[in-house]
Amino acid sequence: MPDIKIKKLPVVAIIGRTNVGKSTLFNRIIEQSKALMSATPGTTRDIVYGTPVWRGKTFALVDTAGLDIEGKDELEQNIIRQIERAKSEAEVILLTLDLEAGIMPDDRRLINELMAQDKPFIVVANKGDNKKMRSEMDSKEWQNLPIKNFSVVSAKNGSGIGDLLDEIYKKLKKLKVRLAPIKKEEEIKVSIIGKPNVGKSSLLNKLLSKEVAVVSSIPHTTREPQDIHLEYKGENITLIDTAGIRKKARVERGFEKMGVRKSITMLKRSDIILLVLDVSEPFGSQDKHLASLIEESNKGLIIIANKIDLIKEEDWHSEYSLKIKKYFPFLAWAPVVFTSAETGEKVGRIYDVILEVKNNREKIIDTKRLEKFIKETARAHKPLKAMGVHHPYIFGIKQSGTKPPRFTIFIKEKTSLHDSYLKFLSKKIREEFGFEGVPIKMEVKNVKV
């Protein structure tokens, strides 16, 4: 695997049984809607990361799935393992209890576990939305707990959150943990998308050499978009693992729809998209639908042809390259990386391709080189007459933008260029100057002679 550095911030983990308001608390603290909020128990499956800022410093806040899980199936066992890892890696733990529901046996068990280990924790009494609810703290049920100091908050209306952040800050400083100052660094935002069960979470785990997303054979295992910040060859990269996107008619439950909407939102946030395909199965309409969304997004793109370990044919590379080109002809400009997230084969190459695409998105071509190129191209392939009375005459060209690269063609007034000729010019620009992995935008301006 390549030499990557996952950016290490002090970690504060929110734990607690299901539906005590952990995701609402998480969202209130980081002041953005990042985790799914729903009245359905167990809505948060993955560990979700945020980086709140307090007193000019930042730390990593982690939201975990509910802890009242019996561990009956493969998915639940994976979730339990992740929660235990979050507890072990966190510098400070926020144990969230529910003032409205009262103290449950699982709450007592968790308090006893935390008291037995040598790690700072804060007991957060959530849902103190009004004076009546806050008065529950005086009841015998709460006073008989072995813990006497609580942070009473309302994640719903925000009361008590500032005091809670002060407590977190004090505990981290007492541990002499280096709180990171706020930095406005240029970073490459990379989304990993694909239909359910193509191996996105397994790919993310291999990219990081660490289990950060729930990996299961159950479709829609990942509901939460999550951000992982890392550094590679001096470049700051944020990896976003999104929920599997499925056609709306096929998504039955409300929180799955929420996850799909957030995944589509992630496309808008991204600079580069990794479209993960399962090459061990025929491509389908969902793959094509996703590819169309990406084409419309004007973002950088790398096609990840995953699960090559399941291909039986010996001479498969050229055959599957052709299949991808035939099925997605409108994405012919995107590089294809054949990988196995299961074995890790070729996964490390993805980082270098990300940097190549990033550079292509920002590339600026010198105007003199462009002028020379357009004169030679127009001389060899004269544009045909489109709308208008006269044949178009190309006076010049300039690059008018980046991210994605945009080129303006200047032609004689009262003439126009066929779309087919603009596509031809786009292809020739790509051949001459590169731009692999990024769409090229062309526009035409009429000028007076």
C-alpha positions in Angstrom: 0.0 0.0 0.0 1.2 3.6 -0.6 2.4 5.8 2.2 -0.7 7.6 3.4 -1.0 9.6 6.6 -4.5 9.7 8.2 -4.7 13.0 9.9 -4.8 12.4 13.7 -7.0 14.6 15.8 -7.9 14.0 19.4 -11.1 11.8 19.3 -14.3 12.3 21.3 -16.7 9.4 20.9 -20.5 9.6 21.5 -21.8 6.3 22.7 -25.1 5.1 24.3 -28.0 2.8 23.7 -30.3 3.3 20.6 -32.5 6.3 20.2 -31.2 8.4 23.1 -30.4 11.3 20.7 -26.7 10.6 19.8 -27.1 11.7 16.2 -29.0 14.8 17.2 -26.3 15.6 19.7 -23.6 15.0 17.1 -25.3 17.3 14.6 -25.9 20.0 17.2 -22.2 20.0 18.1 -20.8 20.1 14.6 -23.6 22.4 13.5 -24.3 20.7 10.2 -26.6 17.9 9.2 -24.1 15.0 8.7 -25.7 12.0 10.5 -29.2 10.7 9.7 -31.8 11.6 12.3 -34.8 9.3 12.5 -37.2 8.0 15.1 -36.4 4.4 13.9 -34.1 2.6 16.4 -30.7 1.8 14.9 -30.7 4.5 12.2 -27.0 5.2 12.5 -25.1 2.1 11.3 -21.6 3.4 10.6 -19.2 5.3 12.7 -19.6 8.9 11.5 -16.9 11.6 11.9 -17.1 15.3 12.3 -14.6 18.0 13.2 -16.3 20.6 15.5 -14.4 23.8 16.4 -14.4 25.2 20.0 -12.2 28.0 21.3 -10.3 28.2 18.0 -9.4 24.5 18.2 -10.7 21.4 16.5 -11.1 17.7 17.4 -12.7 14.6 15.9 -16.2 13.9 17.1 -17.4 10.3 16.4 -21.0 9.2 16.4 -21.6 5.5 16.8 -24.5 3.1 16.3 -26.7 2.2 19.3 -25.2 -0.1 21.9 -28.2 -2.2 22.8 -27.5 -4.6 19.9 -27.6 -8.4 20.6 -25.2 -9.2 17.8 -27.4 -11.7 16.0 -26.2 -11.4 12.5 -23.1 -10.5 10.4 -24.0 -6.8 10.2 -24.6 -6.4 13.9 -21.4 -8.1 14.8 -19.5 -5.7 12.5 -21.2 -2.8 14.2 -20.3 -4.0 17.7 -16.7 -4.4 16.7 -16.6 -0.8 15.4 -18.1 0.6 18.5 -15.6 -1.2 20.7 -12.8 0.2 18.5 -14.2 3.8 18.8 -14.3 3.4 22.6 -10.7 2.1 22.7 -9.3 4.9 20.3 -11.2 7.8 21.9 -9.4 10.2 24.3 -12.8 11.2 25.8 -16.1 9.3 25.7 -19.6 11.0 25.9 -22.0 8.5 27.4 -25.5 9.7 26.3 -28.5 9.0 28.5 -32.2 9.9 27.9 -33.9 12.0 30.6 -37.3 11.3 29.1 -37.0 7.5 29.1 -35.0 7.3 32.3 -32.2 4.9 33.4 -32.3 1.5 31.7 -30.2 -1.6 32.6 -27.9 -1.0 29.6 -27.2 2.5 30.9 -26.1 1.1 34.2 -23.9 -1.5 32.5 -22.2 1.1 30.4 -21.6 3.4 33.4 -20.0 0.5 35.3 -17.8 -0.4 32.2 -16.6 3.1 31.8 -15.8 3.5 35.5 -13.8 0.3 35.4 -11.5 1.6 32.7 -8.9 4.3 32.9 -10.4 6.7 30.4 -12.1 10.1 30.9 -15.8 10.2 30.2 -18.7 12.6 30.5 -22.2 11.4 31.2 -24.6 13.5 29.0 -28.2 13.6 30.2 -30.0 14.4 26.9 -33.5 15.6 26.2 -33.5 18.2 28.9 -35.7 20.3 26.6 -37.5 22.2 29.4 -37.5 22.8 33.1 -39.8 19.9 33.9 -37.5 17.4 32.1 -34.4 18.9 33.7 -36.0 18.4 37.1 -35.8 14.6 36.5 -32.1 14.9 37.6 -33.4 15.4 41.2 -35.3 12.0 41.2 -34.0 9.1 43.2 -33.4 7.1 40.0 -30.7 9.6 38.8 -29.4 10.5 42.3 -28.7 6.8 43.1 -26.3 6.4 40.1 -22.6 6.1 41.0 -21.9 9.2 38.9 -22.8 12.6 40.4 -21.6 15.0 37.7 -23.7 15.2 34.6 -23.9 17.5 31.6 -27.6 18.2 31.1 -28.3 19.2 27.5 -31.0 19.5 24.9 -29.6 18.4 21.6 -32.9 19.4 20.1 -32.8 23.1 21.1 -29.1 23.5 21.9 -29.3 24.3 25.6 -26.3 23.2 27.6 -24.1 22.4 24.5 -21.7 25.2 25.1 -21.1 24.0 28.7 -20.6 20.4 27.3 -18.0 21.7 24.9 -16.2 23.4 27.7 -16.1 20.1 29.6 -14.7 18.3 26.6 -12.1 21.0 26.1 -11.0 20.8 29.8 -10.7 17.0 29.7 -8.6 17.1 26.5 -6.3 19.8 27.9 -5.9 17.9 31.2 -4.8 14.9 29.1 -2.3 17.2 27.5 -3.7 16.2 24.1 -2.6 18.5 21.3 -5.7 20.2 20.1 -5.4 21.1 16.4 -5.7 24.8 15.3 -8.1 25.6 12.5 -6.4 25.4 9.1 -7.9 26.4 5.8 -6.0 24.0 3.6 -6.7 23.2 0.0 -8.0 19.6 0.0 -9.2 17.2 -2.7 -12.7 15.9 -1.9 -13.2 12.4 -3.3 -16.6 10.6 -3.2 -16.9 6.8 -3.5 -20.2 6.0 -5.1 -21.8 3.0 -6.7 -25.0 0.9 -6.5 -25.4 -1.3 -3.3 -23.0 -4.1 -2.7 -20.4 -3.3 -5.3 -17.7 -3.1 -2.6 -17.5 0.6 -1.7 -16.9 0.1 2.0 -14.4 -2.7 1.5 -12.6 -0.4 -1.0 -12.5 2.4 1.6 -11.2 0.1 4.3 -8.4 -1.2 1.9 -7.5 2.4 0.9 -7.0 3.2 4.6 -5.8 -0.2 5.7 -8.3 0.1 8.5 -11.9 -0.9 9.2 -13.8 2.4 9.2 -17.1 1.4 7.4 -19.3 -1.5 8.2 -18.6 -4.3 5.7 -21.4 -6.7 5.1 -22.9 -8.7 2.2 -26.3 -7.0 3.1 -27.2 -4.3 0.5 -27.4 -0.8 1.9 -25.1 -1.6 4.8 -23.6 1.9 4.6 -26.2 4.6 5.2 -23.9 7.5 6.4 -21.7 9.6 4.2 -18.5 9.9 6.2 -15.4 12.0 5.7 -11.9 10.6 6.3 -9.1 13.2 6.1 -5.6 12.0 5.0 -2.4 13.2 3.4 -0.7 11.6 0.3 2.5 12.9 -1.3 1.9 16.3 0.4 -1.7 16.6 -0.9 -4.7 16.8 1.5 -7.4 14.3 0.5 -10.9 13.9 2.0 -12.5 10.5 1.2 -16.3 10.4 1.4 -17.9 6.9 1.6 -21.5 7.3 0.5 -24.6 5.2 0.9 -25.3 2.9 -2.1 -27.5 4.7 -4.5 -30.6 2.8 -5.7 -33.5 3.8 -7.9 -36.1 5.7 -5.9 -38.9 3.1 -6.5 -36.6 0.4 -5.0 -35.9 2.3 -1.8 -38.7 1.4 0.6 -37.8 2.8 4.0 -37.6 6.5 4.8 -34.1 6.5 6.2 -32.8 4.7 3.1 -34.2 7.5 1.0 -32.4 10.0 3.3 -29.1 8.2 2.7 -29.6 8.2 -1.1 -30.4 11.9 -1.0 -27.2 12.6 1.0 -25.2 10.5 -1.4 -26.4 12.6 -4.3 -25.6 15.7 -2.3 -22.1 14.4 -1.9 -21.6 14.5 -5.7 -22.0 18.3 -5.5 -19.5 18.5 -2.6 -16.9 16.4 -4.4 -14.0 17.3 -6.7 -13.4 13.8 -7.9 -15.7 10.8 -7.9 -14.8 7.1 -7.7 -17.5 5.2 -9.5 -17.3 1.6 -8.3 -18.5 -1.1 -10.6 -18.7 -4.8 -10.0 -17.1 -6.4 -13.0 -18.0 -9.9 -11.8 -21.7 -9.2 -12.7 -23.3 -7.6 -15.8 -23.7 -3.9 -15.7 -27.3 -2.6 -15.2 -29.5 0.4 -15.4 -28.5 1.5 -11.9 -24.9 1.7 -13.0 -25.9 3.7 -16.1 -28.1 6.0 -14.1 -25.3 6.8 -11.7 -22.9 7.4 -14.6 -25.3 9.9 -16.1 -25.6 11.8 -12.7 -21.8 12.0 -12.7 -21.6 13.2 -16.2 -24.0 16.0 -15.4 -22.0 16.9 -12.2 -19.0 18.1 -14.2 -16.7 16.5 -11.6 -13.5 14.6 -12.1 -14.1 10.8 -12.5 -12.2 7.6 -12.0 -13.9 4.3 -12.8 -13.1 1.6 -10.3 -13.6 -1.8 -11.9 -13.8 -3.8 -8.7 -13.9 -7.6 -7.8 -11.4 -8.7 -10.4 -10.6 -11.6 -8.1 -13.9 -13.1 -9.1 -13.1 -13.1 -12.8 -12.2 -16.6 -14.1 -11.0 -15.8 -17.6 -7.3 -15.6 -18.1 -7.1 -12.8 -20.7 -9.7 -10.6 -19.2 -8.2 -7.1 -19.1 -8.8 -6.0 -22.7 -12.2 -7.7 -22.8 -13.5 -5.9 -19.7 -12.0 -2.6 -20.7 -14.0 -2.8 -23.9 -17.2 -3.7 -22.0 -16.9 -0.6 -19.9 -16.3 1.6 -23.0 -19.3 0.1 -24.8 -21.6 0.4 -21.8 -20.5 3.9 -20.8 -19.4 5.6 -24.1 -20.2 9.0 -22.7 -17.5 8.5 -20.0 -14.7 7.5 -22.4 -12.5 10.3 -21.0 -12.4 8.6 -17.5 -9.4 6.4 -16.5 -10.3 2.8 -15.4 -8.5 1.2 -12.5 -9.1 -2.6 -12.1 -9.0 -3.5 -8.5 -9.9 -6.1 -5.9 -11.0 -4.6 -2.6 -11.0 -8.1 -1.2 -7.3 -8.8 -1.9 -6.1 -5.2 -2.2 -4.8 -5.7 -5.7 -4.1 -2.4 -7.5 -6.0 -0.4 -4.8 -2.9 1.6 -4.0 -2.7 2.9 -7.5 -6.0 4.8 -7.0 -4.2 7.6 -5.0 -1.8 8.4 -7.8 -4.7 8.5 -10.3 -6.6 10.9 -7.9 -3.6 13.3 -8.0 -3.4 13.0 -11.8 -7.1 13.9 -12.2 -6.7 16.7 -9.7 -3.9 18.2 -11.7 -5.9 17.9 -14.9 -8.9 19.7 -13.3 -6.6 22.6 -12.6 -4.5 22.5 -15.7 -4.1 25.8 -17.7 -2.9 25.7 -21.3 -0.9 28.6 -22.6 -2.9 30.7 -25.1 -0.1 30.6 -27.7 -0.2 26.8 -27.7 -4.0 26.8 -28.0 -3.9 29.3 -30.9 -1.4 27.1 -32.8 -3.5 24.1 -32.1 -6.7 25.6 -33.3 -5.2 27.0 -36.5 -3.7 23.6 -37.4 -6.9 21.7 -36.5 -9.2 24.0 -38.4 -7.0 23.9 -41.4 -7.0 20.1 -41.5 -10.7 19.8 -40.6 -12.7 22.8 -41.7 -15.9 23.3 -39.8 -19.1 22.8 -41.9 -21.9 25.4 -42.1 -24.4 25.0 -39.3 -27.1 27.7 -38.7 -26.5 31.0 -40.4 -25.8 32.1 -44.0 -22.0 31.8 -44.0 -19.4 29.1 -43.3 -18.0 29.6 -39.8 -14.5 30.9 -39.5 -12.6 30.3 -36.3 -10.6 33.4 -35.2 -9.1 31.9 -32.0 -9.5 30.0 -28.8 -8.7 30.6 -25.1 -9.1 28.6 -21.9 -11.7 30.4 -20.0 -11.9 28.3 -16.8 -10.8 25.3 -14.8 -12.5 22.7 -12.5 -13.6 21.6 -15.1 -11.5 23.0 -17.9 -13.5 25.3 -20.2 -12.6 26.6 -23.6 -14.1 29.5 -25.6 -14.0 29.4 -29.4 -14.3 32.7 -31.2 -16.0 32.6 -34.6 -17.3 35.0 -37.2 -20.6 36.8 -36.3 -23.9 35.3 -37.7 -22.3 31.9 -38.0 -22.3 28.9 -35.7 -20.6 25.5 -35.1 -22.3 22.1 -35.1 -22.3 20.3 -31.8 -20.5 17.5 -33.5 -17.6 19.8 -34.4 -17.4 21.0 -30.8 -17.2 17.3 -29.7 -14.5 16.8 -32.3 -12.6 19.8 -30.9 -13.0 18.6 -27.4 -11.6 15.2 -28.4 -8.6 16.8 -30.2 -7.9 19.0 -27.2 -7.8 15.9 -25.0 -5.5 14.1 -27.4 -3.1 17.1 -27.6 -3.1 18.3 -24.0 -4.3 15.4 -21.8 -7.1 16.1 -19.4 -7.8 12.4 -18.6 -10.4 12.0 -16.0 -12.1 15.4 -16.4 -14.9 16.6 -18.7 -14.1 19.4 -21.1 -16.6 22.2 -21.6 -16.8 24.1 -24.9 -18.5 27.4 -25.6 -18.7 29.6 -28.7 -18.7 33.4 -29.0 -19.4 35.4 -32.1 -17.2 38.3 -32.8 -17.4 41.2 -35.4 -14.7 41.3 -38.1 
